[in-house]
Amino acid sequence: MNFKPYRTSLALISLAALSGVAALGPTIAWAADSAKVLIKDFMFMPMSVTVKTGATVSWVNMDDEPHTIVSDTGLFRSSGLDTNESFSYKFDKPGTYHIACSIHPRMVATIVVE
């Protein structure tokens, strides 16, 4: 029995499914105990994260430029993160938290804590 057409079809279906997921955009919409946000190309990826109360969110700078993670309410503020450095914050209270990079204020993201 020749399985090559089956494998080719399965690969095409898998690619189509992944394309559909990628089209959803840079948002994680499920609650989690922890989350990781990458800083790449002067963007937070994903730009929106939903976590459970008590979860820790970690940001990792993958750019060649330094970045910071700053809460718009002053709740937390990282120092400048160089390439491959990280910052983490544990969210103990539910709410919506807006963050930005103080060096590059157009870099913004939202953390929703349920």
DSSP file (Angstrom, degrees, kcal/mol; ACC not computed):
  #  RESIDUE AA STRUCTURE BP1 BP2  ACC     N-H-->O    O-->H-N    N-H-->O    O-->H-N    TCO  KAPPA ALPHA  PHI   PSI    X-CA   Y-CA   Z-CA
    1    1 A M              0   0    0      0, 0.0     2,-0.7     0, 0.0     0, 0.0   0.000 360.0 360.0 360.0 137.3    0.0    0.0    0.0
    2    2 A N        +     0   0    0      1,-0.1     4,-0.3     2,-0.0     0, 0.0  -0.824 360.0 177.8 -95.7 115.3    1.3    3.5   -0.9
    3    3 A F     >  +     0   0    0     -2,-0.7     4,-2.6     1,-0.2     5,-0.2   0.455  57.2  95.5 -94.7  -2.7    1.1    5.9    2.0
    4    4 A K  H  > S+     0   0    0      1,-0.2     4,-2.5     2,-0.2     5,-0.2   0.915  84.6  47.3 -59.8 -46.9    2.7    8.9    0.2
    5    5 A P  H  > S+     0   0    0      0, 0.0     4,-2.5     0, 0.0    -1,-0.2   0.899 112.7  51.6 -60.8 -37.2   -0.6   10.5   -0.9
    6    6 A Y  H  > S+     0   0    0     -4,-0.3     4,-2.6     2,-0.2    -2,-0.2   0.932 110.9  46.7 -62.8 -46.2   -2.0   10.1    2.6
    7    7 A R  H  X S+     0   0    0     -4,-2.6     4,-2.5     2,-0.2    -1,-0.2   0.892 112.1  50.9 -63.6 -40.0    1.1   11.7    4.2
    8    8 A T  H  X S+     0   0    0     -4,-2.5     4,-2.2    -5,-0.2    -1,-0.2   0.920 112.1  46.8 -63.8 -44.0    1.0   14.6    1.7
    9    9 A S  H  X S+     0   0    0     -4,-2.5     4,-2.5     2,-0.2    -2,-0.2   0.916 112.1  50.3 -63.8 -43.0   -2.7   15.2    2.4
   10   10 A L  H  X S+     0   0    0     -4,-2.6     4,-2.4     1,-0.2    -2,-0.2   0.901 110.0  50.5 -62.7 -41.0   -2.1   15.0    6.2
   11   11 A A  H  X S+     0   0    0     -4,-2.5     4,-2.3     2,-0.2    -1,-0.2   0.906 111.1  48.5 -63.3 -41.8    0.8   17.6    5.8
   12   12 A L  H  X S+     0   0    0     -4,-2.2     4,-2.2     2,-0.2    -2,-0.2   0.899 111.7  49.1 -66.3 -40.5   -1.4   19.9    3.8
   13   13 A I  H  X S+     0   0    0     -4,-2.5     4,-2.4     2,-0.2    -2,-0.2   0.912 111.0  50.7 -63.9 -42.4   -4.3   19.7    6.4
   14   14 A S  H  X S+     0   0    0     -4,-2.4     4,-2.5     1,-0.2    -2,-0.2   0.915 110.4  49.0 -62.1 -43.7   -1.8   20.3    9.2
   15   15 A L  H  X S+     0   0    0     -4,-2.3     4,-2.3     1,-0.2    -1,-0.2   0.899 110.5  51.0 -63.2 -40.1   -0.4   23.4    7.4
   16   16 A A  H  X S+     0   0    0     -4,-2.2     4,-1.9     2,-0.2    -1,-0.2   0.909 110.6  48.9 -64.3 -41.1   -4.0   24.7    6.8
   17   17 A A  H  X S+     0   0    0     -4,-2.4     4,-1.9     1,-0.2    -2,-0.2   0.923 111.6  48.8 -64.5 -43.5   -4.8   24.2   10.5
   18   18 A L  H  X S+     0   0    0     -4,-2.5     4,-2.5     1,-0.2    -1,-0.2   0.876 108.6  54.0 -64.1 -36.9   -1.7   26.0   11.6
   19   19 A S  H  X S+     0   0    0     -4,-2.3     4,-1.7     1,-0.2    -1,-0.2   0.897 107.0  51.6 -63.5 -39.3   -2.4   28.9    9.2
   20   20 A G  H  < S+     0   0    0     -4,-1.9     4,-0.4     2,-0.2    -1,-0.2   0.894 110.4  48.0 -64.2 -39.9   -5.8   29.3   10.8
   21   21 A V  H >< S+     0   0    0     -4,-1.9     3,-1.3     1,-0.2     4,-0.3   0.913 110.3  51.7 -66.2 -42.6   -4.3   29.5   14.2
   22   22 A A  H >< S+     0   0    0     -4,-2.5     3,-1.3     1,-0.3    -1,-0.2   0.828 102.1  61.4 -63.9 -30.6   -1.8   32.0   13.1
   23   23 A A  T 3< S+     0   0    0     -4,-1.7    -1,-0.3     1,-0.3    -2,-0.2   0.657  84.5  78.4 -71.5 -14.0   -4.5   34.2   11.6
   24   24 A L  T <  S-     0   0    0     -3,-1.3    -1,-0.3    -4,-0.4    -2,-0.2   0.706  99.2-132.0 -68.4 -17.6   -6.1   34.5   15.1
   25   25 A G    <   -     0   0    0     -3,-1.3     2,-2.0    -4,-0.3    -1,-0.2  -0.258  39.4 -40.5  94.1 178.5   -3.5   37.2   15.9
   26   26 A P  S    S+     0   0    0      0, 0.0    21,-2.0     0, 0.0    22,-1.1  -0.386  95.1 111.8 -84.4  63.9   -1.1   37.7   18.8
   27   27 A T  E     -a   48   0A   0     -2,-2.0     2,-0.6    19,-0.2    22,-0.2  -0.998  51.4-155.7-136.2 137.7   -3.5   36.9   21.6
   28   28 A I  E     -a   49   0A   0     20,-2.4    22,-0.6    -2,-0.4    -3,-0.0  -0.972  15.8-179.2-108.3 122.1   -3.7   34.1   24.1
   29   29 A A        +     0   0    0     -2,-0.6     2,-0.3    20,-0.1    -1,-0.1   0.269  48.3  85.8-110.7  11.3   -7.3   33.8   25.2
   30   30 A W  S    S-     0   0    0     20,-0.1    20,-0.4     1,-0.0     2,-0.2  -0.825  79.8-107.6-112.3 155.2   -7.3   31.0   27.8
   31   31 A A        +     0   0    0     -2,-0.3     2,-0.3    20,-0.1    20,-0.3  -0.544  43.0 175.8 -78.9 142.6   -6.5   31.2   31.5
   32   32 A A        -     0   0    0     -2,-0.2    20,-2.9    18,-0.1    23,-0.1  -0.944  42.3-125.3-143.5 162.1   -3.2   29.8   32.6
   33   33 A D  S    S+     0   0    0     -2,-0.3    23,-1.3     1,-0.2     2,-0.3   0.714  98.1   4.9 -80.2 -22.5   -1.1   29.5   35.7
   34   34 A S  E     -f   56   0B   0     21,-0.3     2,-0.3    56,-0.0    23,-0.2  -0.978  66.1-163.9-154.3 162.0    1.9   31.1   34.0
   35   35 A A  E     -f   57   0B   0     21,-2.0    23,-2.6    -2,-0.3     2,-0.4  -0.993  10.7-144.8-149.9 152.4    2.6   32.8   30.7
   36   36 A K  E     -f   58   0B   0     -2,-0.3     2,-0.5    21,-0.2    23,-0.2  -0.979  11.2-166.1-121.3 131.8    5.7   33.8   28.7
   37   37 A V  E     -f   59   0B   0     21,-3.4    23,-2.3    -2,-0.4     2,-0.3  -0.976  11.1-148.1-118.0 124.7    5.7   37.0   26.6
   38   38 A L  E     -fG  60  45B   0      7,-2.8     7,-3.1    -2,-0.5     2,-0.7  -0.689   4.2-145.9 -90.2 145.0    8.5   37.4   24.0
   39   39 A I  E     +fG  61  44B   0     21,-2.8    23,-3.1    -2,-0.3    24,-0.4  -0.945  39.9 148.8-108.7 109.9    9.9   40.8   23.2
   40   40 A K  E >   + G   0  43B   0      3,-2.1     3,-0.7    -2,-0.7    23,-0.1  -0.999  58.3   4.5-148.0 137.9   10.8   40.7   19.5
   41   41 A D  T 3  S-     0   0    0     -2,-0.3    -1,-0.1     1,-0.2     3,-0.1   0.866 128.3 -59.3  56.0  39.1   10.9   43.2   16.6
   42   42 A F  T 3  S+     0   0    0      1,-0.2     2,-0.3    23,-0.1    -1,-0.2   0.860 117.5 105.2  58.2  39.0    9.9   46.0   19.1
   43   43 A M  E <  S-G   40   0B   0     -3,-0.7    -3,-2.1    64,-0.1     2,-0.5  -0.985  72.3-123.2-142.4 151.5    6.7   44.1   20.0
   44   44 A F  E     -G   39   0B   0     64,-0.4    -5,-0.2    -2,-0.3    64,-0.1  -0.862  39.3-127.6 -89.1 129.4    5.3   42.1   22.9
   45   45 A M  E    S+G   38   0B   0     -7,-3.1    -7,-2.8    -2,-0.5     2,-0.2  -0.956  95.2  23.3-128.7 113.7    4.3   38.7   21.6
   46   46 A P  S    S-     0   0    0      0, 0.0   -19,-0.2     0, 0.0    -1,-0.2   0.571  80.5-157.1 -78.0 164.9    1.5   38.0   22.3
   47   47 A M  S    S+     0   0    0    -21,-2.0    63,-2.6     1,-0.2     2,-0.4   0.640  80.4  38.1 -82.8 -15.8    0.1   41.5   22.9
   48   48 A S  E     +ab  27 110A   0    -22,-1.1   -20,-2.4    61,-0.2     2,-0.4  -0.998  66.9 179.5-139.3 133.1   -2.7   40.2   25.1
   49   49 A V  E     -ab  28 111A   0     61,-2.1    63,-3.3    -2,-0.4     2,-0.5  -0.994  13.3-156.1-134.6 138.9   -2.5   37.4   27.7
   50   50 A T  E     + b   0 112A   0    -22,-0.6     2,-0.3   -20,-0.4    63,-0.2  -0.973  24.1 165.1-115.4 127.4   -5.2   36.0   30.0
   51   51 A V  E     - b   0 113A   0     61,-2.8    63,-2.8    -2,-0.5   -18,-0.2  -0.868  36.7 -99.4-134.3 167.0   -4.0   34.2   33.2
   52   52 A K    >   -     0   0    0    -20,-2.9     3,-2.0    -2,-0.3    39,-0.2  -0.498  53.1 -84.8 -81.5 156.2   -5.5   33.1   36.5
   53   53 A T  T 3  S+     0   0    0      1,-0.3    39,-0.2    -2,-0.2    -1,-0.1  -0.404 120.2  30.7 -58.2 134.8   -5.1   35.1   39.7
   54   54 A G  T 3  S+     0   0    0     37,-3.8    -1,-0.3     1,-0.3    38,-0.2   0.368  90.9 135.0  92.8  -3.4   -1.7   34.1   41.2
   55   55 A A  E <   - H   0  91B   0     -3,-2.0    36,-2.9    36,-0.5     2,-0.5  -0.408  50.3-132.5 -77.8 154.7   -0.1   33.4   37.9
   56   56 A T  E     -fH  34  90B   0    -23,-1.3   -21,-2.0    34,-0.3     2,-0.5  -0.922  13.2-158.1-108.3 131.2    3.3   34.6   37.0
   57   57 A V  E     -fH  35  89B   0     32,-2.7    32,-2.2    -2,-0.5     2,-0.4  -0.927   8.6-163.1-107.8 132.3    4.0   36.3   33.6
   58   58 A S  E     -fH  36  88B   0    -23,-2.6   -21,-3.4    -2,-0.5     2,-0.4  -0.949   3.9-158.7-117.2 135.3    7.6   36.4   32.3
   59   59 A W  E     -fH  37  87B   0     28,-3.2    28,-2.0    -2,-0.4     2,-0.4  -0.927   6.0-165.9-110.3 136.2    8.9   38.6   29.6
   60   60 A V  E     -fH  38  86B   0    -23,-2.3   -21,-2.8    -2,-0.4     2,-0.7  -0.988  17.2-135.5-125.7 124.9   12.0   37.7   27.6
   61   61 A N  E     +f   39   0B   0     24,-2.6    23,-3.7    -2,-0.4    24,-0.3  -0.698  28.8 168.1 -82.6 113.5   13.9   40.2   25.5
   62   62 A M        +     0   0    0    -23,-3.1   -22,-0.2    -2,-0.7    -1,-0.2   0.313  49.7  97.4-103.6   4.2   14.8   38.6   22.1
   63   63 A D  S    S-     0   0    0    -24,-0.4    21,-0.1     2,-0.2     4,-0.1  -0.457  79.1-126.5 -87.7 164.5   15.7   41.9   20.5
   64   64 A D  S    S+     0   0    0     -2,-0.1    19,-0.2    19,-0.1    -1,-0.1   0.428  92.9  74.0 -86.6  -0.7   19.2   43.4   20.2
   65   65 A E  S    S-     0   0    0     17,-0.1    -2,-0.2     1,-0.0     2,-0.1  -0.827  91.8-104.2-109.8 150.1   18.0   46.6   21.9
   66   66 A P        -     0   0    0      0, 0.0     2,-0.3     0, 0.0    16,-0.2  -0.429  40.1-177.7 -72.0 150.4   17.2   47.0   25.6
   67   67 A H  B     -I   81   0C   0     14,-1.5    14,-3.5    12,-0.1     2,-0.3  -0.940  13.0-148.7-140.6 161.9   13.5   47.1   26.7
   68   68 A T        -     0   0    0     -2,-0.3     2,-0.5    12,-0.2    36,-0.1  -0.873  11.2-137.8-126.1 163.4   11.6   47.6   29.9
   69   69 A I        +     0   0    0     -2,-0.3     9,-2.4    10,-0.3     2,-0.4  -0.981  30.9 173.7-122.3 116.2    8.3   46.3   31.2
   70   70 A V  E     -DC  77 100A   0     30,-2.5    30,-1.9    -2,-0.5     2,-0.3  -0.986  28.0-135.3-131.3 129.0    6.3   49.0   33.0
   71   71 A S  E >   - C   0  99A   0      5,-2.5     3,-1.4    -2,-0.4    28,-0.2  -0.612  20.2-132.0 -75.9 139.0    2.8   48.9   34.4
   72   72 A D  T 3  S+     0   0    0     26,-2.6    -1,-0.1    -2,-0.3    27,-0.1   0.687 108.1  50.8 -68.4 -15.2    0.8   52.0   33.5
   73   73 A T  T 3  S-     0   0    0     25,-0.3    -1,-0.3     3,-0.1    26,-0.1   0.448 116.9-111.4 -97.4  -1.9   -0.3   52.3   37.2
   74   74 A G  S <  S+     0   0    0     -3,-1.4    -2,-0.1     2,-0.2     3,-0.1   0.591  76.9 133.6  83.0  10.5    3.2   52.0   38.5
   75   75 A L  S    S-     0   0    0      1,-0.2     2,-0.3    -5,-0.0    -3,-0.0   0.877  77.2  -0.1 -61.7 -39.7    2.5   48.6   40.1
   76   76 A F        -     0   0    0     13,-0.0    -5,-2.5     2,-0.0     2,-0.3  -0.986  59.7-174.7-149.6 157.6    5.8   47.2   38.7
   77   77 A R  B     -D   70   0A   0     -2,-0.3    -7,-0.2    -7,-0.2     2,-0.2  -0.921  13.9-148.2-155.6 124.2    8.7   48.3   36.6
   78   78 A S        -     0   0    0     -9,-2.4     2,-0.1    -2,-0.3     3,-0.1  -0.486  22.7-115.3 -85.9 162.3   11.6   46.3   35.3
   79   79 A S        -     0   0    0      1,-0.2   -10,-0.3    -2,-0.2     2,-0.2  -0.327  60.3 -62.4 -78.1 178.0   15.1   47.5   34.8
   80   80 A G        -     0   0    0    -12,-0.1     2,-0.6    -2,-0.1   -12,-0.2  -0.490  56.0-145.2 -65.3 128.0   16.4   47.7   31.2
   81   81 A L  B     -I   67   0C   0    -14,-3.5   -14,-1.5    -2,-0.2     3,-0.1  -0.863  10.3-157.1-100.1 121.5   16.5   44.1   29.8
   82   82 A D    >   -     0   0    0     -2,-0.6     3,-2.3   -16,-0.2   -21,-0.3  -0.297  49.9 -49.3 -82.6 177.8   19.3   43.3   27.4
   83   83 A T  T 3  S+     0   0    0      1,-0.3   -21,-0.2   -19,-0.2    -1,-0.2  -0.223 128.5   5.3 -52.5 130.7   19.1   40.5   24.9
   84   84 A N  T 3  S+     0   0    0    -23,-3.7    -1,-0.3     1,-0.3     2,-0.2   0.447  98.8 127.2  71.6   4.7   18.0   37.2   26.5
   85   85 A E    <   -     0   0    0     -3,-2.3   -24,-2.6   -24,-0.3     2,-0.3  -0.588  42.6-156.4 -86.5 156.2   17.3   38.8   29.8
   86   86 A S  E     -H   60   0B   0    -26,-0.2     2,-0.3    -2,-0.2   -26,-0.2  -0.875  15.8-160.3-133.5 164.0   13.9   38.3   31.5
   87   87 A F  E     -H   59   0B   0    -28,-2.0   -28,-3.2    -2,-0.3     2,-0.3  -0.992  12.6-165.9-140.5 139.0   11.6   39.9   34.0
   88   88 A S  E     -H   58   0B   0     -2,-0.3     2,-0.3   -30,-0.2   -30,-0.2  -0.950   5.8-173.9-129.2 149.8    8.7   38.2   35.8
   89   89 A Y  E     -H   57   0B   0    -32,-2.2   -32,-2.7    -2,-0.3     2,-0.6  -0.992  19.0-138.9-142.9 134.7    5.8   39.4   37.9
   90   90 A K  E     -H   56   0B   0     -2,-0.3     2,-0.9   -34,-0.2   -34,-0.3  -0.837  15.7-146.1 -94.8 123.1    3.2   37.5   39.9
   91   91 A F  E     +H   55   0B   0    -36,-2.9   -37,-3.8    -2,-0.6   -36,-0.5  -0.791  24.3 170.7 -93.9 104.3   -0.3   38.9   39.4
   92   92 A D        +     0   0    0     -2,-0.9    -1,-0.2   -39,-0.2   -39,-0.1   0.571  60.3  55.2 -91.3 -11.5   -2.1   38.4   42.8
   93   93 A K  S    S-     0   0    0    -40,-0.0    20,-0.1     2,-0.0   -39,-0.1  -0.966  84.5-114.0-127.2 139.9   -5.3   40.4   42.0
   94   94 A P        +     0   0    0      0, 0.0     2,-0.3     0, 0.0    20,-0.2  -0.305  63.7  93.0 -64.8 153.8   -7.8   40.1   39.2
   95   95 A G  E    S- E   0 113A   0     18,-2.2    18,-3.3     2,-0.1     2,-0.5  -0.894  74.6 -71.9 152.0-178.6   -8.0   42.9   36.7
   96   96 A T  E     - E   0 112A   0     -2,-0.3     2,-0.5    16,-0.2    16,-0.2  -0.954  42.5-164.8-111.7 124.1   -6.7   44.3   33.4
   97   97 A Y  E     - E   0 111A   0     14,-3.2    14,-3.0    -2,-0.5     2,-0.5  -0.934   5.5-155.2-116.0 127.5   -3.2   45.5   33.4
   98   98 A H  E     - E   0 110A   0     -2,-0.5   -26,-2.6    12,-0.2     2,-0.3  -0.870  17.7-176.4-102.9 131.5   -1.7   47.7   30.7
   99   99 A I  E     +CE  71 109A   0     10,-2.6    10,-1.9    -2,-0.5     2,-0.3  -0.852   7.6 173.5-126.1 162.0    2.0   47.6   30.1
  100  100 A A  E     -CE  70 108A   0    -30,-1.9   -30,-2.5    -2,-0.3     2,-0.6  -0.947  38.2-102.7-152.8 169.9    4.5   49.3   27.9
  101  101 A C        -     0   0    0      6,-1.4     6,-0.3     3,-0.6   -32,-0.1  -0.919  25.2-151.4 -97.4 122.5    8.2   49.7   27.3
  102  102 A S  S    S+     0   0    0     -2,-0.6    -1,-0.1     1,-0.2   -33,-0.1   0.749  97.3  50.3 -69.5 -20.6    9.4   53.0   28.8
  103  103 A I  S    S+     0   0    0      1,-0.3    -1,-0.2   -35,-0.1   -36,-0.1   0.846 125.5  26.0 -80.5 -36.5   12.2   53.2   26.2
  104  104 A H  S >  S-     0   0    0    -36,-0.1     3,-2.6     3,-0.1    -3,-0.6  -0.754  73.2-174.6-128.1  81.4    9.8   52.5   23.3
  105  105 A P  T 3  S+     0   0    0      0, 0.0    -1,-0.1     0, 0.0    -3,-0.1   0.602  77.6  70.0 -61.9 -12.8    6.3   53.7   24.4
  106  106 A R  T 3  S+     0   0    0     -6,-0.1     2,-0.9     2,-0.0    -4,-0.1   0.667  78.6  91.6 -76.1 -14.0    4.6   52.4   21.3
  107  107 A M    <   +     0   0    0     -3,-2.6    -6,-1.4    -6,-0.3     2,-0.3  -0.729  61.1 159.4 -80.9 109.2    5.3   48.9   22.6
  108  108 A V  E     + E   0 100A   0     -2,-0.9   -64,-0.4    -8,-0.2     2,-0.3  -0.917  16.0 170.3-132.8 157.2    2.2   48.1   24.5
  109  109 A A  E     - E   0  99A   0    -10,-1.9   -10,-2.6    -2,-0.3     2,-0.4  -0.964  22.3-130.3-156.6 168.5    0.4   44.9   25.8
  110  110 A T  E     -bE  48  98A   0    -63,-2.6   -61,-2.1    -2,-0.3     2,-0.5  -0.990   8.1-163.1-130.3 135.1   -2.4   43.9   28.1
  111  111 A I  E     -bE  49  97A   0    -14,-3.0   -14,-3.2    -2,-0.4     2,-0.6  -0.982   9.1-162.4-115.4 122.4   -2.5   41.3   30.8
  112  112 A V  E     -bE  50  96A   0    -63,-3.3   -61,-2.8    -2,-0.5     2,-0.6  -0.924   4.0-164.0-106.3 123.7   -6.0   40.1   31.9
  113  113 A V  E      bE  51  95A   0    -18,-3.3   -18,-2.2    -2,-0.6   -61,-0.2  -0.935 360.0 360.0-111.8 120.5   -6.0   38.4   35.3
  114  114 A E              0   0    0    -63,-2.8   -62,-0.2    -2,-0.6    -1,-0.1   0.401 360.0 360.0-101.5 360.0   -9.2   36.4   36.1
